[in-house]
């Protein structure tokens, strides 16, 4: 549990990938989404497959990770994954509960948008679910709009997956 006496300046955001990062991010997605949204193991497997794909196609000139740490512990992440035709995908955006609401999400989105522009991407997209209202507000604030909705039970329960796009 965090003592809540930290400021955003106390959080280190790094872009290098260290051994254990991917496994930990997969674990935290699985555990956090199970606790907060009742997602099943299939969600953790989905994240694991995606992170494996990210690593297999990783190009430091096109892709970026932002790993957030506080007192040496990973407390959040955001990935930009290159796609064909100068498109980028926003993936694996999570923040531990104690670190939400302090401006860290906004800071990560700014880093994402800056890298996106710097690398000359022409569009970006992300997939999320209808349950993540706070995240949706942040995405729309940065110009993402819903372009597709699909009913699914892929994560162990009925929900609506939403595709957001930024052009």
C-alpha positions as CSV (number, residue, x, y, z in Angstrom):
1,X,0.0,0.0,0.0
2,X,1.3,3.4,-0.9
3,X,1.6,6.0,1.8
4,X,0.0,8.6,-0.4
5,X,2.7,11.1,0.4
6,X,4.3,10.9,-3.1
7,X,4.1,13.4,-5.9
8,X,4.2,12.7,-9.6
9,X,7.8,13.9,-9.4
10,X,8.6,10.9,-7.2
11,X,7.6,8.5,-10.1
12,X,10.3,7.5,-12.5
13,X,9.2,6.8,-16.1
14,X,11.7,4.8,-18.1
15,X,11.7,3.6,-21.7
16,X,14.2,0.7,-21.5
17,X,12.9,-2.8,-21.2
18,X,14.4,-4.9,-18.3
19,X,14.1,-8.6,-17.7
20,X,10.9,-9.3,-15.7
21,X,9.1,-6.2,-17.0
22,X,6.9,-8.0,-19.5
23,X,6.0,-10.9,-17.1
24,X,5.2,-8.4,-14.3
25,X,3.0,-6.3,-16.6
26,X,1.1,-9.5,-17.8
27,X,0.7,-10.5,-14.2
28,X,-0.6,-7.1,-13.0
29,X,-3.0,-6.9,-15.9
30,X,-4.4,-10.3,-15.1
31,X,-4.7,-9.7,-11.4
32,X,-5.9,-6.1,-11.5
33,X,-8.6,-6.8,-14.2
34,X,-9.8,-9.9,-12.3
35,X,-10.2,-7.9,-9.1
36,X,-11.6,-4.7,-10.5
37,X,-13.6,-6.0,-13.5
38,X,-14.1,-9.7,-12.9
39,X,-12.1,-10.7,-16.0
40,X,-11.1,-14.4,-16.3
41,X,-7.7,-16.0,-17.1
42,X,-8.4,-15.6,-20.8
43,X,-7.7,-11.9,-20.4
44,X,-4.3,-12.5,-19.0
45,X,-3.6,-14.9,-21.8
46,X,-4.7,-12.3,-24.3
47,X,-2.3,-9.8,-22.8
48,X,0.6,-12.3,-22.7
49,X,0.1,-13.1,-26.4
50,X,0.0,-9.4,-27.3
51,X,3.2,-8.6,-25.3
52,X,4.9,-11.6,-26.9
53,X,4.0,-10.2,-30.3
54,X,5.2,-6.7,-29.3
55,X,8.6,-8.1,-28.3
56,X,9.0,-10.3,-31.4
57,X,8.4,-7.2,-33.6
58,X,10.1,-4.6,-31.4
59,X,11.9,-1.9,-33.2
60,X,13.4,0.8,-31.0
61,X,12.9,3.4,-33.7
62,X,9.2,2.7,-34.1
63,X,8.0,1.2,-30.8
64,X,8.2,2.6,-27.2
65,X,7.4,1.4,-23.7
66,X,6.9,3.7,-20.8
67,X,7.4,1.8,-17.5
68,X,6.4,3.7,-14.4
69,X,8.2,3.0,-11.1
70,X,7.9,4.3,-7.6
71,X,10.5,3.3,-5.0
72,X,11.8,0.7,-7.5
73,X,8.5,-1.0,-8.0
74,X,6.6,-1.0,-11.3
75,X,3.3,0.8,-10.9
76,X,2.2,1.3,-14.5
77,X,2.9,1.1,-18.2
78,X,2.0,2.2,-21.6
79,X,3.1,0.8,-25.0
80,X,3.2,2.2,-28.5
81,X,3.4,-0.6,-31.0
82,X,4.0,0.1,-34.7
83,X,1.6,-1.2,-37.3
84,X,1.6,-1.2,-41.1
85,X,1.1,2.0,-43.1
86,X,2.5,4.4,-40.4
87,X,-0.2,3.4,-37.8
88,X,0.5,3.0,-34.1
89,X,-1.4,1.0,-31.5
90,X,-1.8,2.1,-27.9
91,X,-1.5,-0.9,-25.7
92,X,-1.0,-2.1,-22.1
93,X,-1.9,1.2,-20.4
94,X,-2.4,0.5,-16.7
95,X,-1.8,2.2,-13.4
96,X,-2.0,0.7,-10.0
97,X,-5.0,2.0,-8.1
98,X,-3.0,4.1,-5.6
99,X,-1.4,6.0,-8.5
100,X,-4.5,7.0,-10.3
101,X,-5.8,10.6,-10.2
102,X,-2.4,12.3,-9.7
103,X,-1.8,13.2,-13.4
104,X,0.3,10.2,-14.3
105,X,-2.2,9.0,-16.9
106,X,-2.1,12.4,-18.6
107,X,1.6,12.5,-18.4
108,X,1.9,9.1,-20.1
109,X,-0.6,10.2,-22.8
110,X,1.5,13.3,-23.5
111,X,4.6,11.0,-23.9
112,X,2.7,8.8,-26.2
113,X,1.4,11.7,-28.4
114,X,4.9,13.3,-28.5
115,X,6.5,10.0,-29.7
116,X,3.7,9.4,-32.1
117,X,4.2,12.8,-33.7
118,X,8.0,12.7,-33.6
119,X,8.0,9.3,-35.5
120,X,5.6,10.5,-38.1
121,X,2.7,8.2,-37.5
122,X,-0.5,9.2,-39.4
123,X,-3.0,7.4,-37.1
124,X,-3.3,5.4,-33.9
125,X,-5.9,3.1,-32.4
126,X,-6.6,1.1,-29.3
127,X,-9.0,-1.5,-28.1
128,X,-10.6,-1.3,-24.7
129,X,-14.0,-2.2,-23.1
130,X,-17.1,-0.3,-22.2
131,X,-16.3,-0.8,-18.5
132,X,-13.3,1.6,-18.5
133,X,-15.1,4.9,-18.3
134,X,-12.2,6.9,-16.8
135,X,-9.8,5.7,-19.5
136,X,-12.3,6.5,-22.2
137,X,-12.5,10.1,-20.9
138,X,-8.7,10.4,-21.2
139,X,-8.6,8.9,-24.7
140,X,-11.3,11.2,-26.0
141,X,-9.5,14.2,-24.4
142,X,-6.6,13.3,-26.7
143,X,-8.7,13.1,-29.8
144,X,-9.5,9.4,-30.0
145,X,-13.0,8.6,-31.1
146,X,-15.0,5.3,-31.0
147,X,-15.1,3.7,-34.4
148,X,-16.2,0.2,-33.7
149,X,-18.0,-1.8,-31.0
150,X,-18.2,-5.6,-30.7
151,X,-20.1,-7.6,-28.1
152,X,-17.8,-10.4,-26.8
153,X,-17.3,-12.8,-24.0
154,X,-13.6,-13.2,-24.8
155,X,-12.5,-12.3,-21.3
156,X,-14.7,-14.6,-19.3
157,X,-17.8,-12.5,-19.3
158,X,-20.1,-10.5,-21.5
159,X,-18.9,-7.0,-22.4
160,X,-18.5,-4.6,-25.3
161,X,-15.0,-4.1,-26.8
162,X,-14.5,-0.7,-28.3
163,X,-12.0,0.5,-30.9
164,X,-10.9,4.1,-30.6
165,X,-9.0,5.8,-33.4
166,X,-6.9,8.9,-33.6
167,X,-6.3,10.4,-37.1
